Amino acid sequence: MLEPSASLTVGLATVGVVYAIHSNFTPSLADMQSLPAGNTDTDAAERKATWMSAGVVCGIALLAKDPTIFVLGSVATVGLAWFSRHATWTDSKATPIAAGPGVSATSANDLATGPQMTTADYQMFHSSEFVSS
């Protein structure tokens, strides 16, 4: 078991590690809220981040044999998981933004449910001057 000051320091460092894991594994909360509710990609990313965080918290707490680290890390893991799930499973009711010059005003919801875009086939080096015989 660690001294109280060391225990708190390592616990706060563990909270930082949990935050870093969630920040790197998941999109920002604003991006999650802009997508249609129940997006499977963000849901899977959140679950991976939560499981990775839980494993890291348990590993650090077991190595240090200190309950304070476990409690602080667990609270951070559950809190960040809740924020991410709430953002993923809540439909955005925001109105379209007033886009500036060079910015698309199409929302992510319209892109996800709108008409499918198609492109013409492209063949690299199609002209005869680049083709060797």
C-alpha positions in Angstrom: 0.0 0.0 0.0 1.2 3.5 -0.8 1.3 6.6 1.4 -1.8 8.8 1.1 0.0 11.5 -1.0 1.5 9.0 -3.3 -1.8 7.1 -3.6 -3.6 10.2 -4.6 -0.9 11.2 -7.1 -0.9 7.8 -8.8 -4.7 7.8 -8.7 -4.9 11.1 -10.5 -2.3 9.9 -13.0 -4.5 6.8 -13.6 -7.5 9.2 -14.2 -5.2 10.9 -16.8 -4.5 7.6 -18.5 -8.2 6.7 -18.6 -8.9 10.1 -20.2 -6.1 9.7 -22.7 -7.5 6.2 -23.7 -11.0 7.6 -24.2 -9.7 10.6 -26.1 -7.7 8.5 -28.5 -10.2 5.6 -29.0 -13.3 7.7 -29.5 -14.3 10.8 -31.4 -15.1 14.0 -29.6 -18.4 14.2 -27.8 -19.5 16.9 -30.3 -18.8 14.6 -33.2 -20.7 11.7 -31.5 -23.7 14.0 -31.0 -23.7 15.1 -34.6 -24.2 11.6 -35.9 -27.5 9.7 -36.0 -28.4 8.1 -32.7 -27.0 4.6 -32.2 -24.1 4.8 -34.6 -22.5 1.4 -34.4 -18.9 2.7 -35.0 -18.9 5.1 -32.1 -20.7 2.6 -29.9 -18.0 0.0 -30.6 -15.2 2.6 -30.1 -16.7 3.6 -26.7 -16.9 -0.1 -25.6 -13.3 -0.8 -26.6 -12.1 2.4 -24.8 -14.1 1.4 -21.7 -12.7 -2.2 -21.6 -9.2 -1.0 -22.2 -9.6 1.6 -19.4 -11.0 -1.0 -17.0 -8.0 -3.3 -17.7 -5.5 -0.5 -17.2 -7.1 0.7 -14.0 -7.2 -2.9 -12.6 -3.6 -3.5 -13.6 -2.3 -0.3 -12.0 -4.3 -0.8 -8.8 -3.2 -4.4 -8.5 0.5 -3.6 -9.0 0.3 -0.8 -6.4 -2.0 -2.8 -4.1 -3.9 0.4 -3.4 -7.8 0.9 -3.4 -7.6 4.6 -3.9 -6.2 4.1 -7.4 -8.9 1.6 -8.2 -11.7 3.9 -7.0 -10.5 7.0 -8.8 -9.8 5.1 -12.0 -13.1 3.3 -11.9 -15.0 6.6 -11.4 -13.2 8.1 -14.3 -13.9 5.0 -16.5 -17.6 4.9 -15.7 -18.0 8.7 -16.1 -16.4 8.8 -19.5 -18.3 5.7 -20.6 -21.5 7.3 -19.6 -20.8 10.6 -21.3 -19.8 8.8 -24.5 -22.9 6.5 -24.5 -25.1 9.5 -23.8 -23.6 11.3 -26.8 -23.9 8.2 -29.0 -27.5 7.3 -28.2 -29.0 10.8 -28.1 -30.4 12.4 -31.3 -29.3 15.9 -32.0 -32.1 18.4 -32.3 -29.8 21.2 -33.5 -30.8 23.3 -36.5 -28.5 23.4 -39.5 -25.6 25.8 -39.1 -25.1 28.9 -41.1 -22.1 27.8 -43.1 -19.4 30.3 -44.1 -17.7 30.5 -47.5 -16.2 27.2 -48.5 -18.0 25.2 -45.7 -20.7 22.7 -46.4 -23.9 23.2 -44.5 -25.0 19.6 -45.0 -25.4 17.9 -41.6 -24.0 14.4 -40.8 -27.6 13.2 -40.5 -28.4 14.3 -44.0 -25.2 12.6 -45.3 -26.0 9.4 -43.5 -29.6 9.1 -44.8 -29.5 11.2 -48.0 -29.1 10.1 -51.6 -26.1 8.0 -52.4 -23.4 9.7 -54.4 -21.7 7.9 -57.3 -18.5 8.6 -59.1 -17.2 7.8 -62.5 -14.6 5.1 -62.9 -11.1 6.4 -63.0 -8.3 4.6 -64.7 -4.7 5.8 -64.0 -2.5 6.5 -66.9 -5.3 5.9 -69.4 -3.8 8.1 -72.1 -1.7 6.2 -74.7 1.5 8.2 -74.1 2.0 6.5 -70.7 1.1 3.0 -71.8 4.1 0.9 -72.8 3.7 -1.9 -75.3 
